[in-house]
Amino acid sequence: MKWTDTLDIAIALDEEHPDVDPTRVNFVDLRNWIMELDGFDDDPAHCGERILEAVQMAWIEEKG
C-alpha cells in the first residue's frame, strides 16, 4: 500500500483498530498506525495533511 491507497488503508485501519472512532484520531497517531500496517510500504516524507484527511474520511465512511 502507498499513501494514495486511501480506501485500502481505511479498510486495514478499521480491521486493526475496530474499537477506535476515526473522528477522534489525531493525525500523529493516524500517520503512525498507517506506517505500522502490514503491506504498507511508502516513504514517510510523502505523507501530508491532505492525505491523512483523505484516509480519515475514508475510514469514517467505512465505519458508517
mmCIF file as Biopython writes it, N, C-alpha, C and O atoms, coordinates in Angstrom:
data_model
#
loop_
_atom_site.group_PDB
_atom_site.id
_atom_site.type_symbol
_atom_site.label_atom_id
_atom_site.label_alt_id
_atom_site.label_comp_id
_atom_site.label_asym_id
_atom_site.label_entity_id
_atom_site.label_seq_id
_atom_site.pdbx_PDB_ins_code
_atom_site.Cartn_x
_atom_site.Cartn_y
_atom_site.Cartn_z
_atom_site.occupancy
_atom_site.B_iso_or_equiv
_atom_site.auth_seq_id
_atom_site.auth_asym_id
_atom_site.pdbx_PDB_model_num
ATOM 1   N N  . MET A ? 1  ? 0.845   -1.182 0.000  1.0 0.0 1  A 1 
ATOM 2   C CA . MET A ? 1  ? 0.000   0.000  0.000  1.0 0.0 1  A 1 
ATOM 3   C C  . MET A ? 1  ? 0.888   1.244  0.000  1.0 0.0 1  A 1 
ATOM 4   O O  . MET A ? 1  ? 1.973   1.267  0.582  1.0 0.0 1  A 1 
ATOM 5   N N  . LYS A ? 2  ? 0.390   2.256  -0.666 1.0 0.0 2  A 1 
ATOM 6   C CA . LYS A ? 2  ? 1.043   3.560  -0.709 1.0 0.0 2  A 1 
ATOM 7   C C  . LYS A ? 2  ? 0.108   4.582  -0.072 1.0 0.0 2  A 1 
ATOM 8   O O  . LYS A ? 2  ? -1.062  4.294  0.182  1.0 0.0 2  A 1 
ATOM 9   N N  . TRP A ? 3  ? 0.638   5.787  0.185  1.0 0.0 3  A 1 
ATOM 10  C CA . TRP A ? 3  ? -0.169  6.846  0.802  1.0 0.0 3  A 1 
ATOM 11  C C  . TRP A ? 3  ? -1.439  7.132  0.018  1.0 0.0 3  A 1 
ATOM 12  O O  . TRP A ? 3  ? -2.456  7.508  0.601  1.0 0.0 3  A 1 
ATOM 13  N N  . THR A ? 4  ? -1.392  6.957  -1.284 1.0 0.0 4  A 1 
ATOM 14  C CA . THR A ? 4  ? -2.548  7.285  -2.122 1.0 0.0 4  A 1 
ATOM 15  C C  . THR A ? 4  ? -3.633  6.211  -2.113 1.0 0.0 4  A 1 
ATOM 16  O O  . THR A ? 4  ? -4.712  6.424  -2.667 1.0 0.0 4  A 1 
ATOM 17  N N  . ASP A ? 5  ? -3.369  5.070  -1.498 1.0 0.0 5  A 1 
ATOM 18  C CA . ASP A ? 5  ? -4.350  3.980  -1.425 1.0 0.0 5  A 1 
ATOM 19  C C  . ASP A ? 5  ? -5.276  4.191  -0.222 1.0 0.0 5  A 1 
ATOM 20  O O  . ASP A ? 5  ? -5.349  3.356  0.679  1.0 0.0 5  A 1 
ATOM 21  N N  . THR A ? 6  ? -5.974  5.318  -0.233 1.0 0.0 6  A 1 
ATOM 22  C CA . THR A ? 6  ? -6.729  5.726  0.960  1.0 0.0 6  A 1 
ATOM 23  C C  . THR A ? 6  ? -7.799  4.720  1.371  1.0 0.0 6  A 1 
ATOM 24  O O  . THR A ? 6  ? -7.960  4.451  2.562  1.0 0.0 6  A 1 
ATOM 25  N N  . LEU A ? 7  ? -8.525  4.164  0.420  1.0 0.0 7  A 1 
ATOM 26  C CA . LEU A ? 7  ? -9.584  3.215  0.787  1.0 0.0 7  A 1 
ATOM 27  C C  . LEU A ? 7  ? -8.987  1.936  1.371  1.0 0.0 7  A 1 
ATOM 28  O O  . LEU A ? 7  ? -9.480  1.427  2.378  1.0 0.0 7  A 1 
ATOM 29  N N  . ASP A ? 8  ? -7.938  1.420  0.752  1.0 0.0 8  A 1 
ATOM 30  C CA . ASP A ? 8  ? -7.292  0.217  1.273  1.0 0.0 8  A 1 
ATOM 31  C C  . ASP A ? 8  ? -6.745  0.465  2.673  1.0 0.0 8  A 1 
ATOM 32  O O  . ASP A ? 8  ? -6.860  -0.391 3.550  1.0 0.0 8  A 1 
ATOM 33  N N  . ILE A ? 9  ? -6.157  1.624  2.879  1.0 0.0 9  A 1 
ATOM 34  C CA . ILE A ? 9  ? -5.637  1.976  4.195  1.0 0.0 9  A 1 
ATOM 35  C C  . ILE A ? 9  ? -6.771  2.061  5.210  1.0 0.0 9  A 1 
ATOM 36  O O  . ILE A ? 9  ? -6.650  1.556  6.326  1.0 0.0 9  A 1 
ATOM 37  N N  . ALA A ? 10 ? -7.869  2.699  4.823  1.0 0.0 10 A 1 
ATOM 38  C CA . ALA A ? 10 ? -9.009  2.841  5.727  1.0 0.0 10 A 1 
ATOM 39  C C  . ALA A ? 10 ? -9.569  1.482  6.134  1.0 0.0 10 A 1 
ATOM 40  O O  . ALA A ? 10 ? -9.906  1.272  7.299  1.0 0.0 10 A 1 
ATOM 41  N N  . ILE A ? 11 ? -9.667  0.576  5.194  1.0 0.0 11 A 1 
ATOM 42  C CA . ILE A ? 11 ? -10.166 -0.770 5.500  1.0 0.0 11 A 1 
ATOM 43  C C  . ILE A ? 11 ? -9.219  -1.480 6.456  1.0 0.0 11 A 1 
ATOM 44  O O  . ILE A ? 11 ? -9.656  -2.113 7.417  1.0 0.0 11 A 1 
ATOM 45  N N  . ALA A ? 12 ? -7.926  -1.373 6.192  1.0 0.0 12 A 1 
ATOM 46  C CA . ALA A ? 12 ? -6.932  -2.016 7.051  1.0 0.0 12 A 1 
ATOM 47  C C  . ALA A ? 12 ? -6.950  -1.414 8.458  1.0 0.0 12 A 1 
ATOM 48  O O  . ALA A ? 12 ? -6.836  -2.142 9.444  1.0 0.0 12 A 1 
ATOM 49  N N  . LEU A ? 13 ? -7.091  -0.106 8.553  1.0 0.0 13 A 1 
ATOM 50  C CA . LEU A ? 13 ? -7.159  0.548  9.859  1.0 0.0 13 A 1 
ATOM 51  C C  . LEU A ? 13 ? -8.393  0.095  10.629 1.0 0.0 13 A 1 
ATOM 52  O O  . LEU A ? 13 ? -8.327  -0.137 11.836 1.0 0.0 13 A 1 
ATOM 53  N N  . ASP A ? 14 ? -9.517  -0.032 9.931  1.0 0.0 14 A 1 
ATOM 54  C CA . ASP A ? 14 ? -10.750 -0.468 10.584 1.0 0.0 14 A 1 
ATOM 55  C C  . ASP A ? 14 ? -10.604 -1.896 11.111 1.0 0.0 14 A 1 
ATOM 56  O O  . ASP A ? 14 ? -11.149 -2.235 12.162 1.0 0.0 14 A 1 
ATOM 57  N N  . GLU A ? 15 ? -9.867  -2.728 10.377 1.0 0.0 15 A 1 
ATOM 58  C CA . GLU A ? 15 ? -9.633  -4.101 10.829 1.0 0.0 15 A 1 
ATOM 59  C C  . GLU A ? 15 ? -8.656  -4.136 12.005 1.0 0.0 15 A 1 
ATOM 60  O O  . GLU A ? 15 ? -8.829  -4.925 12.933 1.0 0.0 15 A 1 
ATOM 61  N N  . GLU A ? 16 ? -7.638  -3.289 11.966 1.0 0.0 16 A 1 
ATOM 62  C CA . GLU A ? 16 ? -6.627  -3.252 13.031 1.0 0.0 16 A 1 
ATOM 63  C C  . GLU A ? 16 ? -7.132  -2.573 14.302 1.0 0.0 16 A 1 
ATOM 64  O O  . GLU A ? 16 ? -6.740  -2.949 15.407 1.0 0.0 16 A 1 
ATOM 65  N N  . HIS A ? 17 ? -7.989  -1.587 14.149 1.0 0.0 17 A 1 
ATOM 66  C CA . HIS A ? 17 ? -8.454  -0.779 15.285 1.0 0.0 17 A 1 
ATOM 67  C C  . HIS A ? 17 ? -9.985  -0.683 15.266 1.0 0.0 17 A 1 
ATOM 68  O O  . HIS A ? 17 ? -10.537 0.403  15.092 1.0 0.0 17 A 1 
ATOM 69  N N  . PRO A ? 18 ? -10.664 -1.814 15.444 1.0 0.0 18 A 1 
ATOM 70  C CA . PRO A ? 18 ? -12.134 -1.823 15.306 1.0 0.0 18 A 1 
ATOM 71  C C  . PRO A ? 18 ? -12.868 -0.996 16.351 1.0 0.0 18 A 1 
ATOM 72  O O  . PRO A ? 18 ? -14.000 -0.575 16.114 1.0 0.0 18 A 1 
ATOM 73  N N  . ASP A ? 19 ? -12.252 -0.757 17.491 1.0 0.0 19 A 1 
ATOM 74  C CA . ASP A ? 19 ? -12.922 -0.025 18.564 1.0 0.0 19 A 1 
ATOM 75  C C  . ASP A ? 19 ? -12.624 1.468  18.561 1.0 0.0 19 A 1 
ATOM 76  O O  . ASP A ? 19 ? -13.069 2.194  19.450 1.0 0.0 19 A 1 
ATOM 77  N N  . VAL A ? 20 ? -11.876 1.924  17.570 1.0 0.0 20 A 1 
ATOM 78  C CA . VAL A ? 20 ? -11.475 3.332  17.508 1.0 0.0 20 A 1 
ATOM 79  C C  . VAL A ? 20 ? -12.498 4.124  16.704 1.0 0.0 20 A 1 
ATOM 80  O O  . VAL A ? 20 ? -12.951 3.687  15.647 1.0 0.0 20 A 1 
ATOM 81  N N  . ASP A ? 21 ? -12.851 5.287  17.218 1.0 0.0 21 A 1 
ATOM 82  C CA . ASP A ? 21 ? -13.707 6.223  16.488 1.0 0.0 21 A 1 
ATOM 83  C C  . ASP A ? 21 ? -12.789 7.084  15.619 1.0 0.0 21 A 1 
ATOM 84  O O  . ASP A ? 21 ? -12.034 7.899  16.150 1.0 0.0 21 A 1 
ATOM 85  N N  . PRO A ? 22 ? -12.839 6.919  14.287 1.0 0.0 22 A 1 
ATOM 86  C CA . PRO A ? 22 ? -11.919 7.660  13.426 1.0 0.0 22 A 1 
ATOM 87  C C  . PRO A ? 22 ? -12.092 9.174  13.476 1.0 0.0 22 A 1 
ATOM 88  O O  . PRO A ? 22 ? -11.197 9.906  13.055 1.0 0.0 22 A 1 
ATOM 89  N N  . THR A ? 23 ? -13.219 9.656  13.981 1.0 0.0 23 A 1 
ATOM 90  C CA . THR A ? 23 ? -13.403 11.104 14.086 1.0 0.0 23 A 1 
ATOM 91  C C  . THR A ? 23 ? -12.600 11.689 15.239 1.0 0.0 23 A 1 
ATOM 92  O O  . THR A ? 23 ? -12.440 12.905 15.336 1.0 0.0 23 A 1 
ATOM 93  N N  . ARG A ? 24 ? -12.097 10.823 16.109 1.0 0.0 24 A 1 
ATOM 94  C CA . ARG A ? 24 ? -11.368 11.279 17.292 1.0 0.0 24 A 1 
ATOM 95  C C  . ARG A ? 24 ? -9.866  10.974 17.238 1.0 0.0 24 A 1 
ATOM 96  O O  . ARG A ? 24 ? -9.158  11.176 18.225 1.0 0.0 24 A 1 
ATOM 97  N N  . VAL A ? 25 ? -9.385  10.494 16.104 1.0 0.0 25 A 1 
ATOM 98  C CA . VAL A ? 25 ? -7.970  10.141 15.972 1.0 0.0 25 A 1 
ATOM 99  C C  . VAL A ? 25 ? -7.177  11.379 15.570 1.0 0.0 25 A 1 
ATOM 100 O O  . VAL A ? 25 ? -7.552  12.095 14.641 1.0 0.0 25 A 1 
ATOM 101 N N  . ASN A ? 26 ? -6.072  11.622 16.281 1.0 0.0 26 A 1 
ATOM 102 C CA . ASN A ? 26 ? -5.220  12.740 15.868 1.0 0.0 26 A 1 
ATOM 103 C C  . ASN A ? 26 ? -4.296  12.277 14.739 1.0 0.0 26 A 1 
ATOM 104 O O  . ASN A ? 26 ? -4.049  11.082 14.575 1.0 0.0 26 A 1 
ATOM 105 N N  . PHE A ? 27 ? -3.802  13.223 13.980 1.0 0.0 27 A 1 
ATOM 106 C CA . PHE A ? 27 ? -3.043  12.882 12.781 1.0 0.0 27 A 1 
ATOM 107 C C  . PHE A ? 27 ? -1.701  12.227 13.094 1.0 0.0 27 A 1 
ATOM 108 O O  . PHE A ? 27 ? -1.189  11.461 12.278 1.0 0.0 27 A 1 
ATOM 109 N N  . VAL A ? 28 ? -1.126  12.510 14.248 1.0 0.0 28 A 1 
ATOM 110 C CA . VAL A ? 28 ? 0.139   11.862 14.619 1.0 0.0 28 A 1 
ATOM 111 C C  . VAL A ? 28 ? -0.085  10.364 14.789 1.0 0.0 28 A 1 
ATOM 112 O O  . VAL A ? 28 ? 0.672   9.554  14.254 1.0 0.0 28 A 1 
ATOM 113 N N  . ASP A ? 29 ? -1.128  9.998  15.536 1.0 0.0 29 A 1 
ATOM 114 C CA . ASP A ? 29 ? -1.448  8.579  15.720 1.0 0.0 29 A 1 
ATOM 115 C C  . ASP A ? 29 ? -1.837  7.938  14.396 1.0 0.0 29 A 1 
ATOM 116 O O  . ASP A ? 29 ? -1.395  6.832  14.082 1.0 0.0 29 A 1 
ATOM 117 N N  . LEU A ? 30 ? -2.659  8.627  13.624 1.0 0.0 30 A 1 
ATOM 118 C CA . LEU A ? 30 ? -3.115  8.087  12.348 1.0 0.0 30 A 1 
ATOM 119 C C  . LEU A ? 30 ? -1.928  7.777  11.444 1.0 0.0 30 A 1 
ATOM 120 O O  . LEU A ? 30 ? -1.862  6.701  10.850 1.0 0.0 30 A 1 
ATOM 121 N N  . ARG A ? 31 ? -1.005  8.701  11.341 1.0 0.0 31 A 1 
ATOM 122 C CA . ARG A ? 31 ? 0.184   8.504  10.495 1.0 0.0 31 A 1 
ATOM 123 C C  . ARG A ? 31 ? 0.997   7.312  10.992 1.0 0.0 31 A 1 
ATOM 124 O O  . ARG A ? 31 ? 1.443   6.490  10.192 1.0 0.0 31 A 1 
ATOM 125 N N  . ASN A ? 32 ? 1.190   7.214  12.289 1.0 0.0 32 A 1 
ATOM 126 C CA . ASN A ? 32 ? 1.950   6.091  12.853 1.0 0.0 32 A 1 
ATOM 127 C C  . ASN A ? 32 ? 1.249   4.761  12.611 1.0 0.0 32 A 1 
ATOM 128 O O  . ASN A ? 32 ? 1.895   3.778  12.248 1.0 0.0 32 A 1 
ATOM 129 N N  . TRP A ? 33 ? -0.049  4.722  12.806 1.0 0.0 33 A 1 
ATOM 130 C CA . TRP A ? 33 ? -0.804  3.485  12.589 1.0 0.0 33 A 1 
ATOM 131 C C  . TRP A ? 33 ? -0.728  3.051  11.129 1.0 0.0 33 A 1 
ATOM 132 O O  . TRP A ? 33 ? -0.595  1.861  10.841 1.0 0.0 33 A 1 
ATOM 133 N N  . ILE A ? 34 ? -0.813  4.002  10.215 1.0 0.0 34 A 1 
ATOM 134 C CA . ILE A ? 34 ? -0.723  3.673  8.791  1.0 0.0 34 A 1 
ATOM 135 C C  . ILE A ? 34 ? 0.639   3.051  8.488  1.0 0.0 34 A 1 
ATOM 136 O O  . ILE A ? 34 ? 0.723   2.027  7.811  1.0 0.0 34 A 1 
ATOM 137 N N  . MET A ? 35 ? 1.697   3.674  8.991  1.0 0.0 35 A 1 
ATOM 138 C CA . MET A ? 35 ? 3.037   3.171  8.702  1.0 0.0 35 A 1 
ATOM 139 C C  . MET A ? 35 ? 3.295   1.799  9.323  1.0 0.0 35 A 1 
ATOM 140 O O  . MET A ? 35 ? 4.182   1.077  8.867  1.0 0.0 35 A 1 
ATOM 141 N N  . GLU A ? 36 ? 2.536   1.427  10.356 1.0 0.0 36 A 1 
ATOM 142 C CA . GLU A ? 36 ? 2.670   0.123  11.008 1.0 0.0 36 A 1 
ATOM 143 C C  . GLU A ? 36 ? 1.854   -0.976 10.340 1.0 0.0 36 A 1 
ATOM 144 O O  . GLU A ? 36 ? 2.007   -2.148 10.684 1.0 0.0 36 A 1 
ATOM 145 N N  . LEU A ? 37 ? 0.992   -0.622 9.397  1.0 0.0 37 A 1 
ATOM 146 C CA . LEU A ? 37 ? 0.135   -1.618 8.749  1.0 0.0 37 A 1 
ATOM 147 C C  . LEU A ? 37 ? 0.959   -2.612 7.936  1.0 0.0 37 A 1 
ATOM 148 O O  . LEU A ? 37 ? 1.918   -2.240 7.260  1.0 0.0 37 A 1 
ATOM 149 N N  . ASP A ? 38 ? 0.563   -3.889 8.016  1.0 0.0 38 A 1 
ATOM 150 C CA . ASP A ? 38 ? 1.171   -4.897 7.151  1.0 0.0 38 A 1 
ATOM 151 C C  . ASP A ? 38 ? 0.877   -4.540 5.702  1.0 0.0 38 A 1 
ATOM 152 O O  . ASP A ? 38 ? -0.261  -4.225 5.355  1.0 0.0 38 A 1 
ATOM 153 N N  . GLY A ? 39 ? 1.868   -4.587 4.883  1.0 0.0 39 A 1 
ATOM 154 C CA . GLY A ? 39 ? 1.674   -4.287 3.472  1.0 0.0 39 A 1 
ATOM 155 C C  . GLY A ? 39 ? 1.857   -2.828 3.120  1.0 0.0 39 A 1 
ATOM 156 O O  . GLY A ? 39 ? 1.849   -2.473 1.941  1.0 0.0 39 A 1 
ATOM 157 N N  . PHE A ? 40 ? 2.023   -1.969 4.123  1.0 0.0 40 A 1 
ATOM 158 C CA . PHE A ? 40 ? 2.258   -0.561 3.821  1.0 0.0 40 A 1 
ATOM 159 C C  . PHE A ? 40 ? 3.737   -0.356 3.556  1.0 0.0 40 A 1 
ATOM 160 O O  . PHE A ? 40 ? 4.588   -0.733 4.361  1.0 0.0 40 A 1 
ATOM 161 N N  . ASP A ? 41 ? 4.029   0.253  2.406  1.0 0.0 41 A 1 
ATOM 162 C CA . ASP A ? 41 ? 5.419   0.460  2.025  1.0 0.0 41 A 1 
ATOM 163 C C  . ASP A ? 41 ? 5.527   1.734  1.198  1.0 0.0 41 A 1 
ATOM 164 O O  . ASP A ? 41 ? 5.458   1.702  -0.031 1.0 0.0 41 A 1 
ATOM 165 N N  . ASP A ? 42 ? 5.698   2.851  1.891  1.0 0.0 42 A 1 
ATOM 166 C CA . ASP A ? 42 ? 5.861   4.123  1.201  1.0 0.0 42 A 1 
ATOM 167 C C  . ASP A ? 42 ? 6.734   5.029  2.054  1.0 0.0 42 A 1 
ATOM 168 O O  . ASP A ? 42 ? 6.921   4.796  3.248  1.0 0.0 42 A 1 
ATOM 169 N N  . ASP A ? 43 ? 7.253   6.046  1.430  1.0 0.0 43 A 1 
ATOM 170 C CA . ASP A ? 43 ? 8.156   6.986  2.085  1.0 0.0 43 A 1 
ATOM 171 C C  . ASP A ? 43 ? 7.364   7.865  3.059  1.0 0.0 43 A 1 
ATOM 172 O O  . ASP A ? 43 ? 6.413   8.530  2.649  1.0 0.0 43 A 1 
ATOM 173 N N  . PRO A ? 44 ? 7.743   7.875  4.346  1.0 0.0 44 A 1 
ATOM 174 C CA . PRO A ? 44 ? 7.036   8.720  5.317  1.0 0.0 44 A 1 
ATOM 175 C C  . PRO A ? 44 ? 7.034   10.199 4.922  1.0 0.0 44 A 1 
ATOM 176 O O  . PRO A ? 44 ? 6.119   10.934 5.295  1.0 0.0 44 A 1 
ATOM 177 N N  . ALA A ? 45 ? 8.020   10.632 4.191  1.0 0.0 45 A 1 
ATOM 178 C CA . ALA A ? 45 ? 8.093   12.034 3.775  1.0 0.0 45 A 1 
ATOM 179 C C  . ALA A ? 45 ? 7.023   12.402 2.750  1.0 0.0 45 A 1 
ATOM 180 O O  . ALA A ? 45 ? 6.764   13.583 2.521  1.0 0.0 45 A 1 
ATOM 181 N N  . HIS A ? 46 ? 6.408   11.406 2.140  1.0 0.0 46 A 1 
ATOM 182 C CA . HIS A ? 46 ? 5.372   11.670 1.138  1.0 0.0 46 A 1 
ATOM 183 C C  . HIS A ? 46 ? 3.991   11.882 1.747  1.0 0.0 46 A 1 
ATOM 184 O O  . HIS A ? 46 ? 3.014   12.089 1.027  1.0 0.0 46 A 1 
ATOM 185 N N  . CYS A ? 47 ? 3.915   11.831 3.053  1.0 0.0 47 A 1 
ATOM 186 C CA . CYS A ? 47 ? 2.631   11.992 3.736  1.0 0.0 47 A 1 
ATOM 187 C C  . CYS A ? 47 ? 2.439   13.447 4.141  1.0 0.0 47 A 1 
ATOM 188 O O  . CYS A ? 47 ? 3.347   14.088 4.670  1.0 0.0 47 A 1 
ATOM 189 N N  . GLY A ? 48 ? 1.248   13.948 3.882  1.0 0.0 48 A 1 
ATOM 190 C CA . GLY A ? 48 ? 0.894   15.293 4.302  1.0 0.0 48 A 1 
ATOM 191 C C  . GLY A ? 48 ? -0.495  15.317 4.907  1.0 0.0 48 A 1 
ATOM 192 O O  . GLY A ? 48 ? -1.174  14.293 4.978  1.0 0.0 48 A 1 
ATOM 193 N N  . GLU A ? 49 ? -0.906  16.486 5.338  1.0 0.0 49 A 1 
ATOM 194 C CA . GLU A ? 49 ? -2.209  16.630 5.988  1.0 0.0 49 A 1 
ATOM 195 C C  . GLU A ? 49 ? -3.353  16.235 5.062  1.0 0.0 49 A 1 
ATOM 196 O O  . GLU A ? 49 ? -4.331  15.635 5.509  1.0 0.0 49 A 1 
ATOM 197 N N  . ARG A ? 50 ? -3.242  16.560 3.792  1.0 0.0 50 A 1 
ATOM 198 C CA . ARG A ? 50 ? -4.316  16.207 2.841  1.0 0.0 50 A 1 
ATOM 199 C C  . ARG A ? 50 ? -4.514  14.703 2.756  1.0 0.0 50 A 1 
ATOM 200 O O  . ARG A ? 50 ? -5.645  14.218 2.719  1.0 0.0 50 A 1 
ATOM 201 N N  . ILE A ? 51 ? -3.420  13.975 2.726  1.0 0.0 51 A 1 
ATOM 202 C CA . ILE A ? 51 ? -3.517  12.514 2.658  1.0 0.0 51 A 1 
ATOM 203 C C  . ILE A ? 51 ? -4.152  11.973 3.923  1.0 0.0 51 A 1 
ATOM 204 O O  . ILE A ? 51 ? -5.027  11.110 3.858  1.0 0.0 51 A 1 
ATOM 205 N N  . LEU A ? 52 ? -3.724  12.467 5.069  1.0 0.0 52 A 1 
ATOM 206 C CA . LEU A ? 52 ? -4.291  11.998 6.333  1.0 0.0 52 A 1 
ATOM 207 C C  . LEU A ? 52 ? -5.774  12.327 6.426  1.0 0.0 52 A 1 
ATOM 208 O O  . LEU A ? 52 ? -6.554  11.521 6.932  1.0 0.0 52 A 1 
ATOM 209 N N  . GLU A ? 53 ? -6.172  13.498 5.945  1.0 0.0 53 A 1 
ATOM 210 C CA . GLU A ? 53 ? -7.597  13.853 5.918  1.0 0.0 53 A 1 
ATOM 211 C C  . GLU A ? 53 ? -8.369  12.897 5.026  1.0 0.0 53 A 1 
ATOM 212 O O  . GLU A ? 53 ? -9.465  12.465 5.383  1.0 0.0 53 A 1 
ATOM 213 N N  . ALA A ? 54 ? -7.812  12.563 3.874  1.0 0.0 54 A 1 
ATOM 214 C CA . ALA A ? 54 ? -8.485  11.651 2.950  1.0 0.0 54 A 1 
ATOM 215 C C  . ALA A ? 54 ? -8.632  10.258 3.562  1.0 0.0 54 A 1 
ATOM 216 O O  . ALA A ? 54 ? -9.676  9.623  3.418  1.0 0.0 54 A 1 
ATOM 217 N N  . VAL A ? 55 ? -7.597  9.788  4.236  1.0 0.0 55 A 1 
ATOM 218 C CA . VAL A ? 55 ? -7.668  8.485  4.903  1.0 0.0 55 A 1 
ATOM 219 C C  . VAL A ? 55 ? -8.707  8.526  6.019  1.0 0.0 55 A 1 
ATOM 220 O O  . VAL A ? 55 ? -9.504  7.598  6.161  1.0 0.0 55 A 1 
ATOM 221 N N  . GLN A ? 56 ? -8.701  9.588  6.803  1.0 0.0 56 A 1 
ATOM 222 C CA . GLN A ? 56 ? -9.660  9.709  7.895  1.0 0.0 56 A 1 
ATOM 223 C C  . GLN A ? 56 ? -11.096 9.715  7.358  1.0 0.0 56 A 1 
ATOM 224 O O  . GLN A ? 56 ? -11.970 9.053  7.916  1.0 0.0 56 A 1 
ATOM 225 N N  . MET A ? 57 ? -11.334 10.446 6.299  1.0 0.0 57 A 1 
ATOM 226 C CA . MET A ? 57 ? -12.683 10.500 5.717  1.0 0.0 57 A 1 
ATOM 227 C C  . MET A ? 57 ? -13.100 9.120  5.186  1.0 0.0 57 A 1 
ATOM 228 O O  . MET A ? 57 ? -14.243 8.703  5.375  1.0 0.0 57 A 1 
ATOM 229 N N  . ALA A ? 58 ? -12.180 8.418  4.527  1.0 0.0 58 A 1 
ATOM 230 C CA . ALA A ? 58 ? -12.487 7.082  4.017  1.0 0.0 58 A 1 
ATOM 231 C C  . ALA A ? 58 ? -12.772 6.129  5.173  1.0 0.0 58 A 1 
ATOM 232 O O  . ALA A ? 58 ? -13.653 5.275  5.070  1.0 0.0 58 A 1 
ATOM 233 N N  . TRP A ? 59 ? -12.037 6.268  6.268  1.0 0.0 59 A 1 
ATOM 234 C CA . TRP A ? 59 ? -12.248 5.418  7.432  1.0 0.0 59 A 1 
ATOM 235 C C  . TRP A ? 59 ? -13.608 5.712  8.056  1.0 0.0 59 A 1 
ATOM 236 O O  . TRP A ? 59 ? -14.319 4.790  8.457  1.0 0.0 59 A 1 
ATOM 237 N N  . ILE A ? 60 ? -13.972 6.980  8.141  1.0 0.0 60 A 1 
ATOM 238 C CA . ILE A ? 60 ? -15.286 7.353  8.674  1.0 0.0 60 A 1 
ATOM 239 C C  . ILE A ? 60 ? -16.386 6.738  7.819  1.0 0.0 60 A 1 
ATOM 240 O O  . ILE A ? 60 ? -17.353 6.191  8.348  1.0 0.0 60 A 1 
ATOM 241 N N  . GLU A ? 61 ? -16.245 6.824  6.514  1.0 0.0 61 A 1 
ATOM 242 C CA . GLU A ? 61 ? -17.239 6.244  5.605  1.0 0.0 61 A 1 
ATOM 243 C C  . GLU A ? 61 ? -17.282 4.719  5.753  1.0 0.0 61 A 1 
ATOM 244 O O  . GLU A ? 61 ? -18.357 4.120  5.718  1.0 0.0 61 A 1 
ATOM 245 N N  . GLU A ? 62 ? -16.128 4.104  5.916  1.0 0.0 62 A 1 
ATOM 246 C CA . GLU A ? 62 ? -16.052 2.660  6.079  1.0 0.0 62 A 1 
ATOM 247 C C  . GLU A ? 62 ? -16.764 2.220  7.367  1.0 0.0 62 A 1 
ATOM 248 O O  . GLU A ? 62 ? -17.418 1.177  7.394  1.0 0.0 62 A 1 
ATOM 249 N N  . LYS A ? 63 ? -16.631 3.013  8.420  1.0 0.0 63 A 1 
ATOM 250 C CA . LYS A ? 63 ? -17.300 2.716  9.696  1.0 0.0 63 A 1 
ATOM 251 C C  . LYS A ? 63 ? -18.812 2.852  9.579  1.0 0.0 63 A 1 
ATOM 252 O O  . LYS A ? 63 ? -19.573 2.106  10.196 1.0 0.0 63 A 1 
ATOM 253 N N  . GLY A ? 64 ? -19.233 3.839  8.757  1.0 0.0 64 A 1 
ATOM 254 C CA . GLY A ? 64 ? -20.630 4.196  8.655  1.0 0.0 64 A 1 
ATOM 255 C C  . GLY A ? 64 ? -21.506 3.085  8.281  1.0 0.0 64 A 1 
ATOM 256 O O  . GLY A ? 64 ? -22.718 3.267  8.162  1.0 0.0 64 A 1 
#
